[in-house]
Amino acid sequence: METKLEYCVTSDAERCTGTTADGAPCLAWAKKGTNPPVCWFHDARPQEVEARDIARRQGGRKTAYKKVLIEGPVDVATIQGLQRQLAEVLENLRLMDSTPQVCGQITQAVRAAGDLLTANVLEARFLEIEELIKEQS
């Protein structure tokens, strides 16, 4: 039975010529067609560097996204609770890839935040007017 390792390593495979951070030789197998023979991590071709950067950013976003998830009950009975919830949603969206769908969701969330700010200002003014009416009575 052929294992995945046997499938990847052929008789003409070479080890990577790169070195680790501590100066030791890299133990990974070199990618086919690289000269000098290097692994995916040591391949300095622009398309490979970009692929590694994309993978690193996506990995970081996925990890960071999990850390920002909302814990506990969500307070939607007050403007402050809604603002907190919306801020967390915006932070989660910001950590995702910038697809057209995510950008549209961010736009909707920002509009909702603007509406909440307006409601907050109107509520404060309404309370001031109520206080003035009570004082005049």
PATOR-712190 format. One record per atom (N, C-alpha, C): residue in three letters; residue number from 1; atom name; x, y, z. Coordinates in Angstrom, 3 decimals, decimal comma, always signed. Layout:
BEGIN
ALA / NUM / CA / X / Y / Z
...
//
This chain:
BEGIN
MET / 1 / N / +0,840 / -1,186 / +0,000
MET / 1 / CA / +0,000 / +0,000 / +0,000
MET / 1 / C / +0,884 / +1,247 / +0,000
GLU / 2 / N / +0,540 / +2,190 / -0,849
GLU / 2 / CA / +1,335 / +3,408 / -0,989
GLU / 2 / C / +0,886 / +4,431 / +0,046
THR / 3 / N / +1,807 / +4,956 / +0,813
THR / 3 / CA / +1,461 / +5,978 / +1,799
THR / 3 / C / +1,659 / +7,347 / +1,181
LYS / 4 / N / +1,127 / +8,358 / +1,850
LYS / 4 / CA / +1,255 / +9,719 / +1,357
LYS / 4 / C / +2,725 / +10,133 / +1,270
LEU / 5 / N / +3,530 / +9,734 / +2,241
LEU / 5 / CA / +4,949 / +10,072 / +2,246
LEU / 5 / C / +5,646 / +9,437 / +1,050
GLU / 6 / N / +5,332 / +8,167 / +0,769
GLU / 6 / CA / +5,949 / +7,497 / -0,370
GLU / 6 / C / +5,538 / +8,163 / -1,672
TYR / 7 / N / +4,321 / +8,655 / -1,727
TYR / 7 / CA / +3,829 / +9,316 / -2,928
TYR / 7 / C / +4,575 / +10,622 / -3,161
CYS / 8 / N / +4,870 / +11,365 / -2,094
CYS / 8 / CA / +5,530 / +12,661 / -2,214
CYS / 8 / C / +7,029 / +12,536 / -2,454
VAL / 9 / N / +7,636 / +11,509 / -1,931
VAL / 9 / CA / +9,084 / +11,367 / -2,000
VAL / 9 / C / +9,423 / +10,346 / -3,075
THR / 10 / N / +10,101 / +10,820 / -4,094
THR / 10 / CA / +10,529 / +9,917 / -5,156
THR / 10 / C / +12,014 / +9,612 / -4,972
SER / 11 / N / +12,520 / +8,706 / -5,760
SER / 11 / CA / +13,921 / +8,318 / -5,609
SER / 11 / C / +14,866 / +9,460 / -5,948
ASP / 12 / N / +14,427 / +10,407 / -6,779
ASP / 12 / CA / +15,301 / +11,518 / -7,137
ASP / 12 / C / +15,033 / +12,763 / -6,286
ALA / 13 / N / +14,253 / +12,618 / -5,207
ALA / 13 / CA / +13,940 / +13,767 / -4,350
ALA / 13 / C / +15,176 / +14,199 / -3,575
GLU / 14 / N / +15,254 / +15,487 / -3,333
GLU / 14 / CA / +16,379 / +16,033 / -2,583
GLU / 14 / C / +15,852 / +16,772 / -1,360
ARG / 15 / N / +16,728 / +16,930 / -0,401
ARG / 15 / CA / +16,388 / +17,712 / +0,780
ARG / 15 / C / +16,539 / +19,190 / +0,449
CYS / 16 / N / +15,815 / +20,019 / +1,178
CYS / 16 / CA / +15,897 / +21,476 / +1,018
CYS / 16 / C / +17,304 / +21,940 / +1,405
THR / 17 / N / +17,805 / +22,928 / +0,678
THR / 17 / CA / +19,127 / +23,471 / +0,982
THR / 17 / C / +19,047 / +24,668 / +1,923
GLY / 18 / N / +17,838 / +25,031 / +2,361
GLY / 18 / CA / +17,665 / +26,150 / +3,277
GLY / 18 / C / +18,093 / +25,786 / +4,692
THR / 19 / N / +18,114 / +26,794 / +5,545
THR / 19 / CA / +18,470 / +26,565 / +6,947
THR / 19 / C / +17,361 / +27,101 / +7,846
THR / 20 / N / +17,293 / +26,553 / +9,044
THR / 20 / CA / +16,292 / +26,992 / +10,014
THR / 20 / C / +16,786 / +28,256 / +10,712
ALA / 21 / N / +15,952 / +28,817 / +11,576
ALA / 21 / CA / +16,300 / +30,053 / +12,286
ALA / 21 / C / +17,547 / +29,882 / +13,143
ASP / 22 / N / +17,768 / +28,677 / +13,644
ASP / 22 / CA / +18,959 / +28,463 / +14,484
ASP / 22 / C / +20,178 / +28,020 / +13,675
GLY / 23 / N / +20,076 / +28,029 / +12,344
GLY / 23 / CA / +21,212 / +27,718 / +11,486
GLY / 23 / C / +21,334 / +26,258 / +11,095
ALA / 24 / N / +20,472 / +25,407 / +11,617
ALA / 24 / CA / +20,510 / +23,983 / +11,278
ALA / 24 / C / +19,952 / +23,784 / +9,868
PRO / 25 / N / +20,380 / +22,738 / +9,183
PRO / 25 / CA / +19,837 / +22,493 / +7,839
PRO / 25 / C / +18,345 / +22,153 / +7,901
CYS / 26 / N / +17,612 / +22,627 / +6,918
CYS / 26 / CA / +16,173 / +22,325 / +6,823
CYS / 26 / C / +16,020 / +20,844 / +6,487
LEU / 27 / N / +15,103 / +20,178 / +7,144
LEU / 27 / CA / +14,917 / +18,738 / +6,940
LEU / 27 / C / +13,784 / +18,425 / +5,972
ALA / 28 / N / +13,132 / +19,454 / +5,429
ALA / 28 / CA / +12,004 / +19,229 / +4,529
ALA / 28 / C / +12,496 / +18,775 / +3,158
TRP / 29 / N / +11,616 / +18,089 / +2,446
TRP / 29 / CA / +11,941 / +17,679 / +1,086
TRP / 29 / C / +11,791 / +18,881 / +0,164
ALA / 30 / N / +12,674 / +18,975 / -0,808
ALA / 30 / CA / +12,626 / +20,074 / -1,773
ALA / 30 / C / +11,461 / +19,877 / -2,735
LYS / 31 / N / +10,926 / +20,991 / -3,210
LYS / 31 / CA / +9,870 / +20,940 / -4,220
LYS / 31 / C / +10,498 / +20,565 / -5,556
LYS / 32 / N / +9,751 / +19,827 / -6,341
LYS / 32 / CA / +10,261 / +19,459 / -7,668
LYS / 32 / C / +10,429 / +20,722 / -8,508
GLY / 33 / N / +11,494 / +20,763 / -9,257
GLY / 33 / CA / +11,714 / +21,859 / -10,192
GLY / 33 / C / +12,354 / +23,101 / -9,593
THR / 34 / N / +12,752 / +23,059 / -8,337
THR / 34 / CA / +13,407 / +24,236 / -7,756
THR / 34 / C / +14,913 / +24,084 / -7,882
ASN / 35 / N / +15,566 / +25,188 / -8,192
ASN / 35 / CA / +17,014 / +25,172 / -8,336
ASN / 35 / C / +17,580 / +26,431 / -7,719
PRO / 36 / N / +18,265 / +26,373 / -6,616
PRO / 36 / CA / +18,653 / +25,195 / -5,850
PRO / 36 / C / +17,426 / +24,550 / -5,208
PRO / 37 / N / +17,549 / +23,264 / -4,829
PRO / 37 / CA / +16,398 / +22,571 / -4,243
PRO / 37 / C / +15,983 / +23,187 / -2,905
VAL / 38 / N / +14,738 / +23,673 / -2,849
VAL / 38 / CA / +14,207 / +24,275 / -1,622
VAL / 38 / C / +12,781 / +23,793 / -1,392
CYS / 39 / N / +12,375 / +23,831 / -0,131
CYS / 39 / CA / +11,003 / +23,449 / +0,233
CYS / 39 / C / +10,070 / +24,649 / +0,040
TRP / 40 / N / +8,793 / +24,451 / +0,334
TRP / 40 / CA / +7,791 / +25,511 / +0,177
TRP / 40 / C / +8,137 / +26,727 / +1,031
PHE / 41 / N / +8,677 / +26,516 / +2,209
PHE / 41 / CA / +8,977 / +27,614 / +3,121
PHE / 41 / C / +10,200 / +28,421 / +2,696
HIS / 42 / N / +11,121 / +27,799 / +1,984
HIS / 42 / CA / +12,348 / +28,488 / +1,586
HIS / 42 / C / +12,341 / +28,936 / +0,125
ASP / 43 / N / +11,260 / +28,652 / -0,600
ASP / 43 / CA / +11,163 / +29,044 / -2,007
ASP / 43 / C / +10,979 / +30,562 / -2,085
ALA / 44 / N / +11,929 / +31,254 / -2,713
ALA / 44 / CA / +11,923 / +32,725 / -2,748
ALA / 44 / C / +11,291 / +33,291 / -4,011
ARG / 45 / N / +10,716 / +32,458 / -4,864
ARG / 45 / CA / +10,058 / +32,978 / -6,064
ARG / 45 / C / +8,875 / +33,848 / -5,642
PRO / 46 / N / +8,646 / +34,968 / -6,345
PRO / 46 / CA / +7,600 / +35,920 / -5,933
PRO / 46 / C / +6,221 / +35,290 / -5,737
GLN / 47 / N / +5,812 / +34,390 / -6,624
GLN / 47 / CA / +4,480 / +33,786 / -6,489
GLN / 47 / C / +4,396 / +32,909 / -5,240
GLU / 48 / N / +5,508 / +32,281 / -4,862
GLU / 48 / CA / +5,517 / +31,448 / -3,657
GLU / 48 / C / +5,541 / +32,305 / -2,396
VAL / 49 / N / +6,282 / +33,410 / -2,435
VAL / 49 / CA / +6,300 / +34,336 / -1,295
VAL / 49 / C / +4,897 / +34,883 / -1,075
GLU / 50 / N / +4,220 / +35,256 / -2,165
GLU / 50 / CA / +2,853 / +35,777 / -2,054
GLU / 50 / C / +1,906 / +34,706 / -1,510
ALA / 51 / N / +2,052 / +33,476 / -1,989
ALA / 51 / CA / +1,193 / +32,379 / -1,502
ALA / 51 / C / +1,385 / +32,164 / -0,005
ARG / 52 / N / +2,639 / +32,232 / +0,468
ARG / 52 / CA / +2,896 / +32,081 / +1,904
ARG / 52 / C / +2,297 / +33,239 / +2,691
ASP / 53 / N / +2,424 / +34,473 / +2,163
ASP / 53 / CA / +1,847 / +35,636 / +2,844
ASP / 53 / C / +0,335 / +35,516 / +2,954
ILE / 54 / N / -0,304 / +35,085 / +1,874
ILE / 54 / CA / -1,766 / +34,916 / +1,890
ILE / 54 / C / -2,152 / +33,851 / +2,913
ALA / 55 / N / -1,453 / +32,726 / +2,902
ALA / 55 / CA / -1,755 / +31,649 / +3,858
ALA / 55 / C / -1,562 / +32,126 / +5,292
ARG / 56 / N / -0,507 / +32,892 / +5,543
ARG / 56 / CA / -0,233 / +33,396 / +6,894
ARG / 56 / C / -1,337 / +34,360 / +7,336
ARG / 57 / N / -1,748 / +35,269 / +6,429
ARG / 57 / CA / -2,808 / +36,219 / +6,786
ARG / 57 / C / -4,125 / +35,507 / +7,052
GLN / 58 / N / -4,458 / +34,531 / +6,200
GLN / 58 / CA / -5,708 / +33,801 / +6,399
GLN / 58 / C / -5,679 / +33,012 / +7,693
GLY / 59 / N / -4,560 / +32,410 / +8,000
GLY / 59 / CA / -4,437 / +31,671 / +9,257
GLY / 59 / C / -4,581 / +32,591 / +10,450
GLY / 60 / N / -3,957 / +33,756 / +10,388
GLY / 60 / CA / -4,067 / +34,725 / +11,478
GLY / 60 / C / -5,470 / +35,255 / +11,632
ARG / 61 / N / -6,143 / +35,480 / +10,522
ARG / 61 / CA / -7,521 / +35,979 / +10,597
ARG / 61 / C / -8,443 / +34,945 / +11,214
LYS / 62 / N / -8,269 / +33,710 / +10,820
LYS / 62 / CA / -9,125 / +32,666 / +11,372
LYS / 62 / C / -8,905 / +32,528 / +12,868
THR / 63 / N / -7,656 / +32,598 / +13,294
THR / 63 / CA / -7,350 / +32,493 / +14,718
THR / 63 / C / -7,887 / +33,708 / +15,465
ALA / 64 / N / -7,638 / +34,895 / +14,925
ALA / 64 / CA / -8,087 / +36,122 / +15,578
ALA / 64 / C / -9,605 / +36,177 / +15,612
TYR / 65 / N / -10,248 / +35,722 / +14,547
TYR / 65 / CA / -11,702 / +35,747 / +14,483
TYR / 65 / C / -12,298 / +34,932 / +15,620
LYS / 66 / N / -11,720 / +33,785 / +15,907
LYS / 66 / CA / -12,223 / +32,948 / +16,986
LYS / 66 / C / -12,077 / +33,641 / +18,337
LYS / 67 / N / -11,052 / +34,450 / +18,494
LYS / 67 / CA / -10,805 / +35,119 / +19,761
LYS / 67 / C / -11,790 / +36,246 / +20,023
VAL / 68 / N / -12,391 / +36,802 / +18,963
VAL / 68 / CA / -13,243 / +37,972 / +19,111
VAL / 68 / C / -14,716 / +37,585 / +19,278
LEU / 69 / N / -15,040 / +36,330 / +19,077
LEU / 69 / CA / -16,437 / +35,920 / +19,150
LEU / 69 / C / -17,076 / +36,337 / +20,475
ILE / 70 / N / -18,327 / +36,702 / +20,400
ILE / 70 / CA / -19,053 / +37,238 / +21,545
ILE / 70 / C / -19,337 / +36,131 / +22,549
GLU / 71 / N / -19,067 / +36,433 / +23,806
GLU / 71 / CA / -19,338 / +35,481 / +24,869
GLU / 71 / C / -20,480 / +36,010 / +25,724
GLY / 72 / N / -21,314 / +35,118 / +26,187
GLY / 72 / CA / -22,397 / +35,510 / +27,078
GLY / 72 / C / -23,580 / +36,084 / +26,320
PRO / 73 / N / -24,603 / +36,476 / +27,062
PRO / 73 / CA / -25,818 / +37,007 / +26,434
PRO / 73 / C / -25,557 / +38,366 / +25,790
VAL / 74 / N / -26,329 / +38,645 / +24,776
VAL / 74 / CA / -26,215 / +39,907 / +24,054
VAL / 74 / C / -27,330 / +40,824 / +24,531
ASP / 75 / N / -26,970 / +42,040 / +24,923
ASP / 75 / CA / -27,939 / +43,028 / +25,396
ASP / 75 / C / -28,455 / +43,833 / +24,209
VAL / 76 / N / -29,675 / +43,539 / +23,766
VAL / 76 / CA / -30,257 / +44,289 / +22,659
VAL / 76 / C / -31,402 / +45,180 / +23,133
ALA / 77 / N / -31,547 / +45,313 / +24,437
ALA / 77 / CA / -32,632 / +46,118 / +24,990
ALA / 77 / C / -32,238 / +47,586 / +25,138
THR / 78 / N / -30,932 / +47,878 / +25,035
THR / 78 / CA / -30,478 / +49,261 / +25,169
THR / 78 / C / -29,634 / +49,646 / +23,962
ILE / 79 / N / -29,545 / +50,937 / +23,724
ILE / 79 / CA / -28,717 / +51,416 / +22,626
ILE / 79 / C / -27,258 / +51,060 / +22,871
GLN / 80 / N / -26,802 / +51,169 / +24,126
GLN / 80 / CA / -25,420 / +50,833 / +24,451
GLN / 80 / C / -25,136 / +49,355 / +24,173
GLY / 81 / N / -26,076 / +48,482 / +24,508
GLY / 81 / CA / -25,915 / +47,059 / +24,237
GLY / 81 / C / -25,855 / +46,771 / +22,743
LEU / 82 / N / -26,723 / +47,440 / +21,993
LEU / 82 / CA / -26,705 / +47,274 / +20,546
LEU / 82 / C / -25,400 / +47,800 / +19,950
GLN / 83 / N / -24,904 / +48,923 / +20,475
GLN / 83 / CA / -23,640 / +49,468 / +19,986
GLN / 83 / C / -22,490 / +48,499 / +20,262
ARG / 84 / N / -22,494 / +47,892 / +21,445
ARG / 84 / CA / -21,443 / +46,925 / +21,784
ARG / 84 / C / -21,509 / +45,728 / +20,836
GLN / 85 / N / -22,717 / +45,232 / +20,624
GLN / 85 / CA / -22,910 / +44,099 / +19,718
GLN / 85 / C / -22,448 / +44,453 / +18,312
LEU / 86 / N / -22,822 / +45,613 / +17,824
LEU / 86 / CA / -22,454 / +46,037 / +16,486
LEU / 86 / C / -20,944 / +46,220 / +16,357
ALA / 87 / N / -20,304 / +46,749 / +17,399
ALA / 87 / CA / -18,848 / +46,911 / +17,378
ALA / 87 / C / -18,163 / +45,555 / +17,266
GLU / 88 / N / -18,671 / +44,546 / +17,958
GLU / 88 / CA / -18,079 / +43,214 / +17,885
GLU / 88 / C / -18,303 / +42,587 / +16,517
VAL / 89 / N / -19,487 / +42,812 / +15,947
VAL / 89 / CA / -19,760 / +42,297 / +14,599
VAL / 89 / C / -18,810 / +42,945 / +13,596
LEU / 90 / N / -18,637 / +44,261 / +13,693
LEU / 90 / CA / -17,725 / +44,963 / +12,790
LEU / 90 / C / -16,296 / +44,455 / +12,943
GLU / 91 / N / -15,863 / +44,200 / +14,158
GLU / 91 / CA / -14,511 / +43,691 / +14,379
GLU / 91 / C / -14,346 / +42,316 / +13,747
ASN / 92 / N / -15,355 / +41,460 / +13,897
ASN / 92 / CA / -15,290 / +40,140 / +13,273
ASN / 92 / C / -15,245 / +40,248 / +11,755
LEU / 93 / N / -16,065 / +41,134 / +11,181
LEU / 93 / CA / -16,062 / +41,309 / +9,732
LEU / 93 / C / -14,723 / +41,848 / +9,251
ARG / 94 / N / -14,131 / +42,751 / +10,015
ARG / 94 / CA / -12,852 / +43,347 / +9,635
ARG / 94 / C / -11,754 / +42,290 / +9,557
LEU / 95 / N / -11,856 / +41,257 / +10,384
LEU / 95 / CA / -10,836 / +40,216 / +10,416
LEU / 95 / C / -10,990 / +39,190 / +9,301
MET / 96 / N / -12,120 / +39,234 / +8,586
MET / 96 / CA / -12,351 / +38,277 / +7,506
MET / 96 / C / -11,695 / +38,778 / +6,223
ASP / 97 / N / -11,631 / +37,895 / +5,234
ASP / 97 / CA / -11,121 / +38,299 / +3,929
ASP / 97 / C / -12,040 / +39,354 / +3,325
SER / 98 / N / -11,462 / +40,274 / +2,569
SER / 98 / CA / -12,232 / +41,375 / +1,987
SER / 98 / C / -12,901 / +40,950 / +0,683
THR / 99 / N / -13,897 / +40,082 / +0,798
THR / 99 / CA / -14,679 / +39,699 / -0,372
THR / 99 / C / -15,777 / +40,735 / -0,564
PRO / 100 / N / -16,388 / +40,793 / -1,744
PRO / 100 / CA / -17,492 / +41,736 / -1,935
PRO / 100 / C / -18,620 / +41,544 / -0,921
GLN / 101 / N / -18,888 / +40,297 / -0,544
GLN / 101 / CA / -19,946 / +40,022 / +0,428
GLN / 101 / C / -19,589 / +40,609 / +1,792
VAL / 102 / N / -18,349 / +40,410 / +2,229
VAL / 102 / CA / -17,926 / +40,940 / +3,529
VAL / 102 / C / -17,942 / +42,460 / +3,504
CYS / 103 / N / -17,486 / +43,068 / +2,402
CYS / 103 / CA / -17,512 / +44,533 / +2,293
CYS / 103 / C / -18,949 / +45,053 / +2,356
GLY / 104 / N / -19,881 / +44,345 / +1,732
GLY / 104 / CA / -21,295 / +44,736 / +1,810
GLY / 104 / C / -21,827 / +44,638 / +3,225
GLN / 105 / N / -21,429 / +43,596 / +3,946
GLN / 105 / CA / -21,862 / +43,441 / +5,329
GLN / 105 / C / -21,275 / +44,540 / +6,211
ILE / 106 / N / -20,031 / +44,909 / +5,949
ILE / 106 / CA / -19,417 / +45,999 / +6,705
ILE / 106 / C / -20,171 / +47,301 / +6,453
THR / 107 / N / -20,523 / +47,556 / +5,193
THR / 107 / CA / -21,278 / +48,769 / +4,859
THR / 107 / C / -22,614 / +48,793 / +5,596
GLN / 108 / N / -23,316 / +47,665 / +5,621
GLN / 108 / CA / -24,598 / +47,597 / +6,337
GLN / 108 / C / -24,398 / +47,838 / +7,827
ALA / 109 / N / -23,344 / +47,265 / +8,392
ALA / 109 / CA / -23,095 / +47,439 / +9,825
ALA / 109 / C / -22,739 / +48,886 / +10,147
VAL / 110 / N / -21,967 / +49,530 / +9,281
VAL / 110 / CA / -21,613 / +50,940 / +9,509
VAL / 110 / C / -22,864 / +51,823 / +9,420
ARG / 111 / N / -23,735 / +51,542 / +8,471
ARG / 111 / CA / -25,002 / +52,298 / +8,385
ARG / 111 / C / -25,833 / +52,103 / +9,655
ALA / 112 / N / -25,893 / +50,870 / +10,128
ALA / 112 / CA / -26,629 / +50,595 / +11,368
ALA / 112 / C / -26,010 / +51,340 / +12,542
ALA / 113 / N / -24,664 / +51,410 / +12,568
ALA / 113 / CA / -23,988 / +52,144 / +13,642
ALA / 113 / C / -24,354 / +53,620 / +13,577
GLY / 114 / N / -24,420 / +54,184 / +12,381
GLY / 114 / CA / -24,833 / +55,582 / +12,223
GLY / 114 / C / -26,253 / +55,799 / +12,714
ASP / 115 / N / -27,143 / +54,876 / +12,387
ASP / 115 / CA / -28,523 / +54,977 / +12,863
ASP / 115 / C / -28,580 / +54,905 / +14,389
LEU / 116 / N / -27,765 / +54,046 / +14,982
LEU / 116 / CA / -27,734 / +53,937 / +16,443
LEU / 116 / C / -27,214 / +55,215 / +17,088
LEU / 117 / N / -26,200 / +55,813 / +16,473
LEU / 117 / CA / -25,684 / +57,075 / +17,009
LEU / 117 / C / -26,746 / +58,163 / +16,956
THR / 118 / N / -27,460 / +58,218 / +15,847
THR / 118 / CA / -28,548 / +59,197 / +15,722
THR / 118 / C / -29,600 / +58,948 / +16,789
ALA / 119 / N / -29,988 / +57,695 / +16,975
ALA / 119 / CA / -30,983 / +57,356 / +17,993
ALA / 119 / C / -30,486 / +57,723 / +19,383
ASN / 120 / N / -29,198 / +57,512 / +19,631
ASN / 120 / CA / -28,611 / +57,837 / +20,928
ASN / 120 / C / -28,678 / +59,340 / +21,190
VAL / 121 / N / -28,347 / +60,141 / +20,182
VAL / 121 / CA / -28,406 / +61,602 / +20,319
VAL / 121 / C / -29,846 / +62,055 / +20,538
LEU / 122 / N / -30,773 / +61,504 / +19,764
LEU / 122 / CA / -32,185 / +61,880 / +19,915
LEU / 122 / C / -32,721 / +61,489 / +21,289
GLU / 123 / N / -32,319 / +60,327 / +21,776
GLU / 123 / CA / -32,755 / +59,893 / +23,104
GLU / 123 / C / -32,237 / +60,857 / +24,175
ALA / 124 / N / -30,982 / +61,274 / +24,053
ALA / 124 / CA / -30,410 / +62,210 / +25,031
ALA / 124 / C / -31,151 / +63,555 / +24,988
ARG / 125 / N / -31,447 / +64,031 / +23,795
ARG / 125 / CA / -32,182 / +65,303 / +23,670
ARG / 125 / C / -33,592 / +65,181 / +24,240
PHE / 126 / N / -34,224 / +64,049 / +23,982
PHE / 126 / CA / -35,566 / +63,821 / +24,505
PHE / 126 / C / -35,561 / +63,836 / +26,033
LEU / 127 / N / -34,555 / +63,200 / +26,629
LEU / 127 / CA / -34,453 / +63,194 / +28,092
LEU / 127 / C / -34,225 / +64,604 / +28,640
GLU / 128 / N / -33,430 / +65,402 / +27,936
GLU / 128 / CA / -33,211 / +66,798 / +28,350
GLU / 128 / C / -34,516 / +67,588 / +28,304
ILE / 129 / N / -35,286 / +67,404 / +27,249
ILE / 129 / CA / -36,567 / +68,104 / +27,118
ILE / 129 / C / -37,523 / +67,675 / +28,223
GLU / 130 / N / -37,556 / +66,377 / +28,529
GLU / 130 / CA / -38,404 / +65,900 / +29,617
GLU / 130 / C / -38,015 / +66,552 / +30,938
GLU / 131 / N / -36,718 / +66,662 / +31,193
GLU / 131 / CA / -36,231 / +67,299 / +32,432
GLU / 131 / C / -36,647 / +68,773 / +32,471
LEU / 132 / N / -36,549 / +69,464 / +31,359
LEU / 132 / CA / -36,949 / +70,880 / +31,302
LEU / 132 / C / -38,443 / +71,038 / +31,579
ILE / 133 / N / -39,222 / +70,126 / +31,012
ILE / 133 / CA / -40,684 / +70,190 / +31,234
ILE / 133 / C / -40,996 / +69,923 / +32,701
LYS / 134 / N / -40,308 / +68,967 / +33,316
LYS / 134 / CA / -40,531 / +68,689 / +34,741
LYS / 134 / C / -40,142 / +69,897 / +35,603
GLU / 135 / N / -39,063 / +70,551 / +35,275
GLU / 135 / CA / -38,627 / +71,724 / +36,020
GLU / 135 / C / -39,631 / +72,872 / +35,892
GLN / 136 / N / -40,224 / +73,038 / +34,741
GLN / 136 / CA / -41,185 / +74,122 / +34,514
GLN / 136 / C / -42,534 / +73,834 / +35,154
SER / 137 / N / -42,821 / +72,591 / +35,436
SER / 137 / CA / -44,130 / +72,237 / +36,014
SER / 137 / C / -44,198 / +72,515 / +37,484
//
